[in-house]
Amino acid sequence: MTAFRRPAALGLLLLLLASPVPVLAEEPEPTSTRLYLLHADSGFHYWSPDPAEPEASALTFNRSCAEYTGRLCGTASATPLGFAHLIPFLPGGLPEGTVSWSPEAPLRFRFALEVDSEVPYTVHALAIAGGAAPESPPAVQTSPGIWEGTIGGSGSVQPGSSLIFGMVIRQPGQARTDLRIDVRTAGASWFEVTSASPIASASELVAASSFRPSPSQLVTEERALSFNDRDWESFSFQGDLSGERSLTVDLEREAAIVIGWFESVAEPFAYGVLSGNPNARKPTEMGVVRLRAGGGELSSGRYAASAVSIPAGPLTMLVEPQDGAEAHPYTAHVVVIYGDRTLASYRWRFEVPALLVRSPVAQAYQGPQQQIPSSPEVTTFKVSISSESPSPAPREWSIGWDVPGLYAPEAGLSGTRSPLRVVAEGERISRVTPTPAYGTLMASAWDTVFEGEVRYSYTPCLEETPECEGVTGS
């Protein structure tokens, strides 16, 4: 090491002459990239670098707010500047590098939309990234139905962070008024950002997921998990909801994902009468699952919990009954997933845990949150939710999602039905919740059973890594 601290001039010269001169790779020049605003048949809005994204190919959509009802009213809010109606566009692409804008290269936008309003209004753009949400000055209508402008200042989005765009219609005053917005998508409306790296669309991310060397599966009474390989293990134990019970297992190495849950299936009399089937069975959620490791609690949830990046060592799963729980017997399961690309998909059943009422006027809704774990290699996943209910409840349910730094799962961000495409923001636990469609009238009390399904896509598998040896398509 001393010789490297005090190199002789002659020795250094000879070394330079004898060694090939390395050619430094040039940094790619930042270029302008258009991110198109899209609409899916499920009612969700996305942005994508592909104006013809197969999962969001609707040409137009409309939103309205009339007499305190309508899809747009659920996302409206009163501000000192007037009443603001927001239409958010979720990520439908994944940047490989930094996306940025600056005074020299501003964040430009073009909206193709028509607004029918009883009062004057202004059109604005919103970019939500890194905890900030800069909004543009009023856009200029450059031609009939075309609004253009820029978001000033500087901003950037690092890989693994969320970027959400928004259309904002502002009206003066603090009261809602009738409003209808018709938006043209599929290439007609867009934002323009500066990026030195490609931005992959959701369909490209799905097509690049190729890791399936040795499929396997775990099926229980209430859940089915499919795996891309056999780099996982499962454990189970039995108990009843009259008291706490736990299981501790020793992890020999770090795990990417752990999912723990218990299954307690009841045959409630009222549910059987309403469904017309006296033997109808439904899951009960009168218990909490806790995952603990390293001297602390990793995660908890009603009847199920998930954790990511679990260290080697003891892992404990605890089932804790809630107040009022009957002594229903249950079987508990904990699945330890070691591989970052191992979990392919899973399905599960769950119930509405309390009285739920919704009307066309009441827009707020808090549903049963479901945890969706993502490993570092997840690029995107698709969530679908369906339901069965003996009461007059809607058959179509939308999905609320806790967009990082923006919303908790709520009706205001939802589409009109399943599915929801989520482009991953790295290793995390996402939370989704069923949301009744807008304008519906429903009441439910422990009589609606949901079935959820999530399917994962991963980063391309590289041949030089041990887990990818021999994988077709890598």
Secondary structure, DSSP 8 states (H G I E B T S, - for coil): -HHHHS--HHHHHHHHHHS-----------EEEEEEEEE-TTS-EEEES-TT-TTS--SEEEEEEBTTBSTGGGGEEEETTEEEEEEEEEE-EEESS-EEE-SSS-EEEEEEEEEEESS--EEEEEEEETTB--B-S--EEEETTEEEEEE-S-EEE-TTS-EEEEEEEEESSSS---EEEEEE-TTSSEEEEEESS-EEEHHHHHHH----SS-EEEE-SSEEEEESSS-EEEEEEEEETTS-EEEEEEESS-EEEEEEEEE-EE--HHHHHHHT-TT--EE---EEEEEEETTEEEEEEESEEEEEEE-SEEEEEEEEE-TT----EEEEEEEEE--TT-EEEEEEEEE--SEEEE-SS--------EEEEE-TTEEEEEEEEEEE-SSS--S-EEEEE--TTT--S-GGG--SSS-EEEE--SSEEEEEEEEE-TT--EEEES--EEEEEEEEEE----TTSGGGTT-TT-
